[in-house]
């Protein structure tokens, strides 16, 4: 494994800590009951800012094959909001790019087919590339062609040789997940047709900083991305960001549109405006990254104060969701089942298991109606509107929702 303390983008030694969240197990390493008597491997969760290129990153502490393995716990299709987001994207891209039955859409990190299904329904040829075998099997069961593999330069060359060059390549919430960002981006350069378009969606570093979204820091996320850094990296591979959209997903994301330099697509006013916005926020200088750790500590103190007071008052608090971000939050704050009795999740792949590190049990959502807790802590706070609508019945017994980030709020 390469030196874990050098920048993933430029190789500069990493010395400037952005925020240190202690140690934590892998965020999706859920425990079955049979594993509760054994130990768990914890890794440092200390993020750095590169003093040269300003990429915020988590040094590599585990091989990607250990993180994205055949029993991966995250299935995209269990979120109605995310399915709707994917459908809207497919419709918008088909119209914008004039995609037809003669076109090809390739998605990298295609998970369970949550996005490609919409293109396929419109008769547009698709291919998914997904390294986790169990989610790929779910896509294959829907009839979506899926290759079980990690993506990079070598696979892109193979696909081109097989006549699989793409008019549109999509990469949603995966750019931050790759330890070798240059190999990954080079793969897109190779796979994309001369006048094709690549879109990448990723949580925006600016939102992470401004809204204290530290729980999105976990071992699957090697990078925390700004537009300026993405443009730097893409430029080294002959790709130009010609448009960008600011999205509400995952607490605030970017969708960037990239193409070959030779295509010479005009750069939109939205790109220019976002560059200015990031500069005004200080993302072009180290001083813009100072003070984040203190904001994180405030969130921790507020959550612990609430949970301890609820316990003193004899009130019950349970969780909704078992997302990776929730595991970062709970492990950093040291919250265990004496303060958060259990959590629930719609995914049957997580039910009956225990959260890594804190070992809080996971049940199906019906558990909440059975136990009638006083408070429900929404761990995937980015989906709070969807969850509050699904669980509105807790109001019948006086139950209230709690959101921990960016400030603790009782709803």
TORKOL-4160 file (C-alpha; in steps of 0.2 Angstrom, whole numbers, padded with zeros to 4 digits, m for minus):
411
<pt num="1" X="0000" Y="0000" Z="0000"/>
<pt num="2" X="0007" Y="0017" Z="m0004"/>
<pt num="3" X="0012" Y="0029" Z="0009"/>
<pt num="4" X="m0004" Y="0034" Z="0019"/>
<pt num="5" X="0002" Y="0051" Z="0024"/>
<pt num="6" X="0004" Y="0059" Z="0007"/>
<pt num="7" X="m0009" Y="0068" Z="m0003"/>
<pt num="8" X="m0020" Y="0058" Z="m0014"/>
<pt num="9" X="m0020" Y="0071" Z="m0028"/>
<pt num="10" X="m0002" Y="0078" Z="m0028"/>
<pt num="11" X="0008" Y="0068" Z="m0017"/>
<pt num="12" X="0013" Y="0082" Z="m0004"/>
<pt num="13" X="0016" Y="0075" Z="0014"/>
<pt num="14" X="0000" Y="0078" Z="0024"/>
<pt num="15" X="0003" Y="0088" Z="0040"/>
<pt num="16" X="m0012" Y="0100" Z="0042"/>
<pt num="17" X="m0026" Y="0092" Z="0052"/>
<pt num="18" X="m0044" Y="0097" Z="0047"/>
<pt num="19" X="m0053" Y="0088" Z="0061"/>
<pt num="20" X="m0048" Y="0073" Z="0071"/>
<pt num="21" X="m0063" Y="0062" Z="0075"/>
<pt num="22" X="m0053" Y="0049" Z="0085"/>
<pt num="23" X="m0054" Y="0031" Z="0079"/>
<pt num="24" X="m0069" Y="0021" Z="0072"/>
<pt num="25" X="m0073" Y="0005" Z="0064"/>
<pt num="26" X="m0078" Y="0004" Z="0045"/>
<pt num="27" X="m0094" Y="0013" Z="0044"/>
<pt num="28" X="m0104" Y="m0001" Z="0035"/>
<pt num="29" X="m0095" Y="m0015" Z="0045"/>
<pt num="30" X="m0112" Y="m0020" Z="0054"/>
<pt num="31" X="m0111" Y="m0034" Z="0067"/>
<pt num="32" X="m0121" Y="m0050" Z="0067"/>
<pt num="33" X="m0126" Y="m0056" Z="0085"/>
<pt num="34" X="m0112" Y="m0070" Z="0083"/>
<pt num="35" X="m0099" Y="m0056" Z="0082"/>
<pt num="36" X="m0104" Y="m0047" Z="0098"/>
<pt num="37" X="m0092" Y="m0057" Z="0109"/>
<pt num="38" X="m0077" Y="m0053" Z="0098"/>
<pt num="39" X="m0066" Y="m0038" Z="0095"/>
<pt num="40" X="m0068" Y="m0025" Z="0081"/>
<pt num="41" X="m0054" Y="m0016" Z="0071"/>
<pt num="42" X="m0054" Y="0003" Z="0073"/>
<pt num="43" X="m0045" Y="0015" Z="0061"/>
<pt num="44" X="m0040" Y="0033" Z="0064"/>
<pt num="45" X="m0052" Y="0046" Z="0058"/>
<pt num="46" X="m0041" Y="0061" Z="0056"/>
<pt num="47" X="m0044" Y="0071" Z="0041"/>
<pt num="48" X="m0031" Y="0082" Z="0033"/>
<pt num="49" X="m0030" Y="0097" Z="0021"/>
<pt num="50" X="m0016" Y="0096" Z="0008"/>
<pt num="51" X="m0005" Y="0112" Z="0011"/>
<pt num="52" X="m0001" Y="0112" Z="m0008"/>
<pt num="53" X="m0018" Y="0108" Z="m0018"/>
<pt num="54" X="m0030" Y="0110" Z="m0003"/>
<pt num="55" X="m0038" Y="0093" Z="m0006"/>
<pt num="56" X="m0047" Y="0088" Z="0011"/>
<pt num="57" X="m0044" Y="0069" Z="0013"/>
<pt num="58" X="m0043" Y="0054" Z="0024"/>
<pt num="59" X="m0027" Y="0045" Z="0023"/>
<pt num="60" X="m0029" Y="0027" Z="0017"/>
<pt num="61" X="m0030" Y="0015" Z="0032"/>
<pt num="62" X="m0039" Y="0000" Z="0023"/>
<pt num="63" X="m0039" Y="m0008" Z="0006"/>
<pt num="64" X="m0054" Y="m0003" Z="m0005"/>
<pt num="65" X="m0058" Y="m0022" Z="m0007"/>
<pt num="66" X="m0060" Y="m0023" Z="0012"/>
<pt num="67" X="m0072" Y="m0008" Z="0012"/>
<pt num="68" X="m0082" Y="m0012" Z="m0004"/>
<pt num="69" X="m0084" Y="m0031" Z="m0002"/>
<pt num="70" X="m0097" Y="m0044" Z="m0007"/>
<pt num="71" X="m0108" Y="m0041" Z="0007"/>
<pt num="72" X="m0109" Y="m0022" Z="0006"/>
<pt num="73" X="m0124" Y="m0016" Z="0017"/>
<pt num="74" X="m0129" Y="0000" Z="0007"/>
<pt num="75" X="m0143" Y="m0003" Z="m0006"/>
<pt num="76" X="m0148" Y="0014" Z="m0014"/>
<pt num="77" X="m0166" Y="0009" Z="m0019"/>
<pt num="78" X="m0172" Y="0009" Z="m0001"/>
<pt num="79" X="m0173" Y="0028" Z="m0001"/>
<pt num="80" X="m0189" Y="0034" Z="m0010"/>
<pt num="81" X="m0181" Y="0052" Z="m0011"/>
<pt num="82" X="m0165" Y="0045" Z="m0019"/>
<pt num="83" X="m0175" Y="0035" Z="m0032"/>
<pt num="84" X="m0185" Y="0050" Z="m0037"/>
<pt num="85" X="m0168" Y="0060" Z="m0038"/>
<pt num="86" X="m0162" Y="0046" Z="m0050"/>
<pt num="87" X="m0178" Y="0046" Z="m0061"/>
<pt num="88" X="m0177" Y="0065" Z="m0063"/>
<pt num="89" X="m0159" Y="0064" Z="m0068"/>
<pt num="90" X="m0162" Y="0051" Z="m0081"/>
<pt num="91" X="m0176" Y="0062" Z="m0088"/>
<pt num="92" X="m0166" Y="0078" Z="m0088"/>
<pt num="93" X="m0150" Y="0070" Z="m0096"/>
<pt num="94" X="m0160" Y="0061" Z="m0109"/>
<pt num="95" X="m0168" Y="0078" Z="m0114"/>
<pt num="96" X="m0152" Y="0088" Z="m0112"/>
<pt num="97" X="m0141" Y="0076" Z="m0122"/>
<pt num="98" X="m0154" Y="0070" Z="m0134"/>
<pt num="99" X="m0151" Y="0052" Z="m0129"/>
<pt num="100" X="m0159" Y="0038" Z="m0140"/>
<pt num="101" X="m0158" Y="0020" Z="m0142"/>
<pt num="102" X="m0142" Y="0022" Z="m0152"/>
<pt num="103" X="m0134" Y="0030" Z="m0137"/>
<pt num="104" X="m0125" Y="0022" Z="m0122"/>
<pt num="105" X="m0126" Y="0026" Z="m0103"/>
<pt num="106" X="m0113" Y="0019" Z="m0092"/>
<pt num="107" X="m0114" Y="0022" Z="m0073"/>
<pt num="108" X="m0099" Y="0019" Z="m0062"/>
<pt num="109" X="m0104" Y="0013" Z="m0044"/>
<pt num="110" X="m0121" Y="0008" Z="m0051"/>
<pt num="111" X="m0126" Y="m0001" Z="m0034"/>
<pt num="112" X="m0143" Y="m0010" Z="m0036"/>
<pt num="113" X="m0148" Y="m0002" Z="m0052"/>
<pt num="114" X="m0157" Y="0013" Z="m0044"/>
<pt num="115" X="m0152" Y="0025" Z="m0058"/>
<pt num="116" X="m0150" Y="0014" Z="m0074"/>
<pt num="117" X="m0167" Y="0007" Z="m0072"/>
<pt num="118" X="m0174" Y="0023" Z="m0078"/>
<pt num="119" X="m0164" Y="0024" Z="m0094"/>
<pt num="120" X="m0167" Y="0006" Z="m0098"/>
<pt num="121" X="m0186" Y="0010" Z="m0096"/>
<pt num="122" X="m0184" Y="0023" Z="m0110"/>
<pt num="123" X="m0175" Y="0010" Z="m0121"/>
<pt num="124" X="m0158" Y="0018" Z="m0119"/>
<pt num="125" X="m0144" Y="0005" Z="m0118"/>
<pt num="126" X="m0135" Y="0005" Z="m0101"/>
<pt num="127" X="m0120" Y="m0003" Z="m0092"/>
<pt num="128" X="m0117" Y="m0003" Z="m0074"/>
<pt num="129" X="m0100" Y="m0005" Z="m0066"/>
<pt num="130" X="m0101" Y="m0010" Z="m0047"/>
<pt num="131" X="m0088" Y="m0018" Z="m0036"/>
<pt num="132" X="m0100" Y="m0025" Z="m0023"/>
<pt num="133" X="m0107" Y="m0042" Z="m0029"/>
<pt num="134" X="m0122" Y="m0042" Z="m0018"/>
<pt num="135" X="m0129" Y="m0025" Z="m0024"/>
<pt num="136" X="m0124" Y="m0030" Z="m0042"/>
<pt num="137" X="m0134" Y="m0045" Z="m0041"/>
<pt num="138" X="m0149" Y="m0035" Z="m0036"/>
<pt num="139" X="m0147" Y="m0024" Z="m0052"/>
<pt num="140" X="m0144" Y="m0040" Z="m0063"/>
<pt num="141" X="m0161" Y="m0047" Z="m0056"/>
<pt num="142" X="m0169" Y="m0031" Z="m0064"/>
<pt num="143" X="m0161" Y="m0035" Z="m0080"/>
<pt num="144" X="m0148" Y="m0022" Z="m0079"/>
<pt num="145" X="m0131" Y="m0027" Z="m0087"/>
<pt num="146" X="m0119" Y="m0025" Z="m0073"/>
<pt num="147" X="m0100" Y="m0029" Z="m0072"/>
<pt num="148" X="m0093" Y="m0033" Z="m0055"/>
<pt num="149" X="m0077" Y="m0023" Z="m0055"/>
<pt num="150" X="m0068" Y="m0008" Z="m0048"/>
<pt num="151" X="m0067" Y="0006" Z="m0061"/>
<pt num="152" X="m0051" Y="0014" Z="m0068"/>
<pt num="153" X="m0040" Y="0016" Z="m0083"/>
<pt num="154" X="m0037" Y="m0003" Z="m0086"/>
<pt num="155" X="m0056" Y="m0007" Z="m0086"/>
<pt num="156" X="m0060" Y="0008" Z="m0097"/>
<pt num="157" X="m0048" Y="0002" Z="m0110"/>
<pt num="158" X="m0056" Y="m0015" Z="m0110"/>
<pt num="159" X="m0073" Y="m0008" Z="m0112"/>
<pt num="160" X="m0068" Y="0003" Z="m0126"/>
<pt num="161" X="m0060" Y="m0012" Z="m0135"/>
<pt num="162" X="m0077" Y="m0020" Z="m0133"/>
<pt num="163" X="m0086" Y="m0006" Z="m0142"/>
<pt num="164" X="m0093" Y="0001" Z="m0126"/>
<pt num="165" X="m0088" Y="0019" Z="m0127"/>
<pt num="166" X="m0101" Y="0030" Z="m0118"/>
<pt num="167" X="m0112" Y="0046" Z="m0123"/>
<pt num="168" X="m0115" Y="0049" Z="m0105"/>
<pt num="169" X="m0105" Y="0042" Z="m0090"/>
<pt num="170" X="m0112" Y="0045" Z="m0073"/>
<pt num="171" X="m0104" Y="0044" Z="m0056"/>
<pt num="172" X="m0115" Y="0048" Z="m0041"/>
<pt num="173" X="m0107" Y="0048" Z="m0024"/>
<pt num="174" X="m0091" Y="0038" Z="m0029"/>
<pt num="175" X="m0078" Y="0051" Z="m0034"/>
<pt num="176" X="m0075" Y="0054" Z="m0015"/>
<pt num="177" X="m0074" Y="0035" Z="m0012"/>
<pt num="178" X="m0059" Y="0031" Z="m0023"/>
<pt num="179" X="m0041" Y="0030" Z="m0016"/>
<pt num="180" X="m0033" Y="0033" Z="m0033"/>
<pt num="181" X="m0042" Y="0048" Z="m0040"/>
<pt num="182" X="m0031" Y="0050" Z="m0055"/>
<pt num="183" X="m0033" Y="0032" Z="m0061"/>
<pt num="184" X="m0052" Y="0034" Z="m0059"/>
<pt num="185" X="m0053" Y="0050" Z="m0068"/>
<pt num="186" X="m0042" Y="0044" Z="m0082"/>
<pt num="187" X="m0054" Y="0030" Z="m0084"/>
<pt num="188" X="m0068" Y="0042" Z="m0088"/>
<pt num="189" X="m0057" Y="0051" Z="m0101"/>
<pt num="190" X="m0054" Y="0035" Z="m0110"/>
<pt num="191" X="m0072" Y="0029" Z="m0109"/>
<pt num="192" X="m0081" Y="0045" Z="m0114"/>
<pt num="193" X="m0085" Y="0048" Z="m0133"/>
<pt num="194" X="m0076" Y="0063" Z="m0141"/>
<pt num="195" X="m0092" Y="0074" Z="m0138"/>
<pt num="196" X="m0099" Y="0064" Z="m0123"/>
<pt num="197" X="m0103" Y="0071" Z="m0106"/>
<pt num="198" X="m0098" Y="0064" Z="m0089"/>
<pt num="199" X="m0108" Y="0069" Z="m0073"/>
<pt num="200" X="m0101" Y="0067" Z="m0056"/>
<pt num="201" X="m0111" Y="0070" Z="m0040"/>
<pt num="202" X="m0103" Y="0072" Z="m0023"/>
<pt num="203" X="m0106" Y="0081" Z="m0007"/>
<pt num="204" X="m0099" Y="0099" Z="m0008"/>
<pt num="205" X="m0085" Y="0103" Z="0004"/>
<pt num="206" X="m0092" Y="0120" Z="0006"/>
<pt num="207" X="m0108" Y="0113" Z="0014"/>
<pt num="208" X="m0099" Y="0101" Z="0025"/>
<pt num="209" X="m0089" Y="0116" Z="0033"/>
<pt num="210" X="m0103" Y="0128" Z="0034"/>
<pt num="211" X="m0116" Y="0116" Z="0041"/>
<pt num="212" X="m0104" Y="0106" Z="0052"/>
<pt num="213" X="m0108" Y="0090" Z="0042"/>
<pt num="214" X="m0093" Y="0080" Z="0050"/>
<pt num="215" X="m0103" Y="0064" Z="0051"/>
<pt num="216" X="m0100" Y="0062" Z="0032"/>
<pt num="217" X="m0082" Y="0059" Z="0036"/>
<pt num="218" X="m0079" Y="0040" Z="0037"/>
<pt num="219" X="m0067" Y="0028" Z="0029"/>
<pt num="220" X="m0077" Y="0025" Z="0013"/>
<pt num="221" X="m0074" Y="0043" Z="0009"/>
<pt num="222" X="m0056" Y="0047" Z="0005"/>
<pt num="223" X="m0059" Y="0064" Z="m0002"/>
<pt num="224" X="m0070" Y="0079" Z="0003"/>
<pt num="225" X="m0072" Y="0089" Z="m0013"/>
<pt num="226" X="m0073" Y="0107" Z="m0019"/>
<pt num="227" X="m0076" Y="0113" Z="m0036"/>
<pt num="228" X="m0059" Y="0121" Z="m0037"/>
<pt num="229" X="m0050" Y="0104" Z="m0033"/>
<pt num="230" X="m0061" Y="0094" Z="m0045"/>
<pt num="231" X="m0056" Y="0106" Z="m0059"/>
<pt num="232" X="m0038" Y="0104" Z="m0055"/>
<pt num="233" X="m0038" Y="0085" Z="m0055"/>
<pt num="234" X="m0049" Y="0084" Z="m0070"/>
<pt num="235" X="m0038" Y="0096" Z="m0080"/>
<pt num="236" X="m0023" Y="0085" Z="m0078"/>
<pt num="237" X="m0033" Y="0072" Z="m0088"/>
<pt num="238" X="m0039" Y="0083" Z="m0102"/>
<pt num="239" X="m0057" Y="0085" Z="m0095"/>
<pt num="240" X="m0065" Y="0102" Z="m0092"/>
<pt num="241" X="m0080" Y="0106" Z="m0080"/>
<pt num="242" X="m0092" Y="0115" Z="m0092"/>
<pt num="243" X="m0107" Y="0116" Z="m0080"/>
<pt num="244" X="m0112" Y="0113" Z="m0062"/>
<pt num="245" X="m0128" Y="0112" Z="m0052"/>
<pt num="246" X="m0130" Y="0114" Z="m0034"/>
<pt num="247" X="m0141" Y="0100" Z="m0027"/>
<pt num="248" X="m0150" Y="0098" Z="m0010"/>
<pt num="249" X="m0145" Y="0079" Z="m0009"/>
<pt num="250" X="m0134" Y="0073" Z="0005"/>
<pt num="251" X="m0135" Y="0090" Z="0014"/>
<pt num="252" X="m0129" Y="0099" Z="m0001"/>
<pt num="253" X="m0120" Y="0092" Z="m0016"/>
<pt num="254" X="m0113" Y="0097" Z="m0033"/>
<pt num="255" X="m0117" Y="0089" Z="m0050"/>
<pt num="256" X="m0103" Y="0094" Z="m0062"/>
<pt num="257" X="m0103" Y="0091" Z="m0080"/>
<pt num="258" X="m0087" Y="0087" Z="m0088"/>
<pt num="259" X="m0081" Y="0084" Z="m0106"/>
<pt num="260" X="m0065" Y="0083" Z="m0116"/>
<pt num="261" X="m0055" Y="0099" Z="m0119"/>
<pt num="262" X="m0056" Y="0096" Z="m0138"/>
<pt num="263" X="m0075" Y="0096" Z="m0137"/>
<pt num="264" X="m0074" Y="0115" Z="m0132"/>
<pt num="265" X="m0091" Y="0116" Z="m0124"/>
<pt num="266" X="m0093" Y="0134" Z="m0117"/>
<pt num="267" X="m0091" Y="0135" Z="m0098"/>
<pt num="268" X="m0107" Y="0141" Z="m0090"/>
<pt num="269" X="m0110" Y="0156" Z="m0079"/>
<pt num="270" X="m0114" Y="0144" Z="m0065"/>
<pt num="271" X="m0096" Y="0137" Z="m0065"/>
<pt num="272" X="m0089" Y="0155" Z="m0064"/>
<pt num="273" X="m0101" Y="0160" Z="m0050"/>
<pt num="274" X="m0097" Y="0144" Z="m0040"/>
<pt num="275" X="m0079" Y="0148" Z="m0041"/>
<pt num="276" X="m0082" Y="0165" Z="m0034"/>
<pt num="277" X="m0093" Y="0158" Z="m0020"/>
<pt num="278" X="m0079" Y="0146" Z="m0015"/>
<pt num="279" X="m0066" Y="0159" Z="m0015"/>
<pt num="280" X="m0077" Y="0171" Z="m0004"/>
<pt num="281" X="m0078" Y="0156" Z="0008"/>
<pt num="282" X="m0059" Y="0154" Z="0009"/>
<pt num="283" X="m0058" Y="0137" Z="0001"/>
<pt num="284" X="m0043" Y="0144" Z="m0009"/>
<pt num="285" X="m0032" Y="0146" Z="0006"/>
<pt num="286" X="m0028" Y="0136" Z="0022"/>
<pt num="287" X="m0036" Y="0149" Z="0033"/>
<pt num="288" X="m0053" Y="0145" Z="0026"/>
<pt num="289" X="m0051" Y="0128" Z="0034"/>
<pt num="290" X="m0048" Y="0134" Z="0052"/>
<pt num="291" X="m0060" Y="0132" Z="0066"/>
<pt num="292" X="m0070" Y="0117" Z="0060"/>
<pt num="293" X="m0064" Y="0106" Z="0074"/>
<pt num="294" X="m0072" Y="0118" Z="0087"/>
<pt num="295" X="m0089" Y="0117" Z="0078"/>
<pt num="296" X="m0088" Y="0098" Z="0078"/>
<pt num="297" X="m0085" Y="0098" Z="0097"/>
<pt num="298" X="m0100" Y="0109" Z="0100"/>
<pt num="299" X="m0112" Y="0097" Z="0090"/>
<pt num="300" X="m0105" Y="0083" Z="0101"/>
<pt num="301" X="m0108" Y="0092" Z="0117"/>
<pt num="302" X="m0126" Y="0097" Z="0112"/>
<pt num="303" X="m0131" Y="0079" Z="0107"/>
<pt num="304" X="m0123" Y="0072" Z="0123"/>
<pt num="305" X="m0132" Y="0085" Z="0134"/>
<pt num="306" X="m0148" Y="0081" Z="0126"/>
<pt num="307" X="m0147" Y="0062" Z="0128"/>
<pt num="308" X="m0141" Y="0063" Z="0146"/>
<pt num="309" X="m0155" Y="0075" Z="0151"/>
<pt num="310" X="m0168" Y="0064" Z="0142"/>
<pt num="311" X="m0161" Y="0049" Z="0152"/>
<pt num="312" X="m0162" Y="0059" Z="0169"/>
<pt num="313" X="m0180" Y="0063" Z="0164"/>
<pt num="314" X="m0184" Y="0045" Z="0161"/>
<pt num="315" X="m0187" Y="0049" Z="0143"/>
<pt num="316" X="m0184" Y="0036" Z="0129"/>
<pt num="317" X="m0174" Y="0040" Z="0114"/>
<pt num="318" X="m0172" Y="0028" Z="0099"/>
<pt num="319" X="m0164" Y="0031" Z="0082"/>
<pt num="320" X="m0171" Y="0031" Z="0064"/>
<pt num="321" X="m0159" Y="0024" Z="0051"/>
<pt num="322" X="m0142" Y="0015" Z="0051"/>
<pt num="323" X="m0132" Y="0026" Z="0038"/>
<pt num="324" X="m0113" Y="0027" Z="0038"/>
<pt num="325" X="m0114" Y="0045" Z="0044"/>
<pt num="326" X="m0124" Y="0039" Z="0059"/>
<pt num="327" X="m0110" Y="0028" Z="0064"/>
<pt num="328" X="m0097" Y="0042" Z="0063"/>
<pt num="329" X="m0108" Y="0053" Z="0074"/>
<pt num="330" X="m0112" Y="0040" Z="0087"/>
<pt num="331" X="m0094" Y="0033" Z="0088"/>
<pt num="332" X="m0087" Y="0050" Z="0089"/>
<pt num="333" X="m0099" Y="0055" Z="0103"/>
<pt num="334" X="m0098" Y="0039" Z="0112"/>
<pt num="335" X="m0116" Y="0036" Z="0111"/>
<pt num="336" X="m0121" Y="0018" Z="0116"/>
<pt num="337" X="m0138" Y="0009" Z="0119"/>
<pt num="338" X="m0139" Y="0016" Z="0137"/>
<pt num="339" X="m0143" Y="0033" Z="0128"/>
<pt num="340" X="m0150" Y="0027" Z="0112"/>
<pt num="341" X="m0159" Y="0011" Z="0115"/>
<pt num="342" X="m0160" Y="0005" Z="0097"/>
<pt num="343" X="m0162" Y="0011" Z="0079"/>
<pt num="344" X="m0172" Y="0006" Z="0064"/>
<pt num="345" X="m0169" Y="0004" Z="0046"/>
<pt num="346" X="m0180" Y="0000" Z="0031"/>
<pt num="347" X="m0166" Y="m0011" Z="0023"/>
<pt num="348" X="m0168" Y="m0029" Z="0028"/>
<pt num="349" X="m0149" Y="m0031" Z="0025"/>
<pt num="350" X="m0146" Y="m0021" Z="0041"/>
<pt num="351" X="m0161" Y="m0027" Z="0052"/>
<pt num="352" X="m0156" Y="m0039" Z="0065"/>
<pt num="353" X="m0138" Y="m0033" Z="0066"/>
<pt num="354" X="m0129" Y="m0020" Z="0077"/>
<pt num="355" X="m0121" Y="m0004" Z="0073"/>
<pt num="356" X="m0102" Y="m0005" Z="0072"/>
<pt num="357" X="m0092" Y="0001" Z="0087"/>
<pt num="358" X="m0107" Y="0007" Z="0098"/>
<pt num="359" X="m0116" Y="m0010" Z="0095"/>
<pt num="360" X="m0134" Y="m0003" Z="0095"/>
<pt num="361" X="m0147" Y="m0015" Z="0089"/>
<pt num="362" X="m0156" Y="m0012" Z="0072"/>
<pt num="363" X="m0174" Y="m0017" Z="0070"/>
<pt num="364" X="m0187" Y="m0014" Z="0057"/>
<pt num="365" X="m0197" Y="0003" Z="0057"/>
<pt num="366" X="m0212" Y="m0006" Z="0065"/>
<pt num="367" X="m0202" Y="m0007" Z="0081"/>
<pt num="368" X="m0205" Y="0012" Z="0085"/>
<pt num="369" X="m0224" Y="0009" Z="0085"/>
<pt num="370" X="m0222" Y="m0005" Z="0097"/>
<pt num="371" X="m0211" Y="0004" Z="0110"/>
<pt num="372" X="m0218" Y="0022" Z="0108"/>
<pt num="373" X="m0202" Y="0031" Z="0112"/>
<pt num="374" X="m0202" Y="0050" Z="0117"/>
<pt num="375" X="m0189" Y="0055" Z="0104"/>
<pt num="376" X="m0183" Y="0048" Z="0087"/>
<pt num="377" X="m0166" Y="0054" Z="0083"/>
<pt num="378" X="m0165" Y="0055" Z="0064"/>
<pt num="379" X="m0147" Y="0049" Z="0059"/>
<pt num="380" X="m0149" Y="0052" Z="0040"/>
<pt num="381" X="m0153" Y="0070" Z="0043"/>
<pt num="382" X="m0152" Y="0073" Z="0024"/>
<pt num="383" X="m0168" Y="0063" Z="0023"/>
<pt num="384" X="m0177" Y="0071" Z="0037"/>
<pt num="385" X="m0193" Y="0076" Z="0027"/>
<pt num="386" X="m0195" Y="0059" Z="0020"/>
<pt num="387" X="m0193" Y="0051" Z="0037"/>
<pt num="388" X="m0204" Y="0063" Z="0046"/>
<pt num="389" X="m0218" Y="0059" Z="0033"/>
<pt num="390" X="m0216" Y="0041" Z="0035"/>
<pt num="391" X="m0216" Y="0041" Z="0054"/>
<pt num="392" X="m0229" Y="0055" Z="0057"/>
<pt num="393" X="m0238" Y="0043" Z="0068"/>
<pt num="394" X="m0226" Y="0046" Z="0082"/>
<pt num="395" X="m0236" Y="0062" Z="0085"/>
<pt num="396" X="m0251" Y="0051" Z="0091"/>
<pt num="397" X="m0242" Y="0047" Z="0108"/>
<pt num="398" X="m0233" Y="0064" Z="0109"/>
<pt num="399" X="m0217" Y="0058" Z="0101"/>
<pt num="400" X="m0204" Y="0071" Z="0094"/>
<pt num="401" X="m0191" Y="0070" Z="0081"/>
<pt num="402" X="m0173" Y="0076" Z="0084"/>
<pt num="403" X="m0160" Y="0081" Z="0071"/>
<pt num="404" X="m0142" Y="0083" Z="0077"/>
<pt num="405" X="m0134" Y="0093" Z="0063"/>
<pt num="406" X="m0130" Y="0107" Z="0060"/>
<pt num="407" X="m0137" Y="0111" Z="0077"/>
<pt num="408" X="m0147" Y="0100" Z="0088"/>
<pt num="409" X="m0166" Y="0103" Z="0084"/>
<pt num="410" X="m0181" Y="0095" Z="0092"/>
<pt num="411" X="m0195" Y="0095" Z="0079"/>
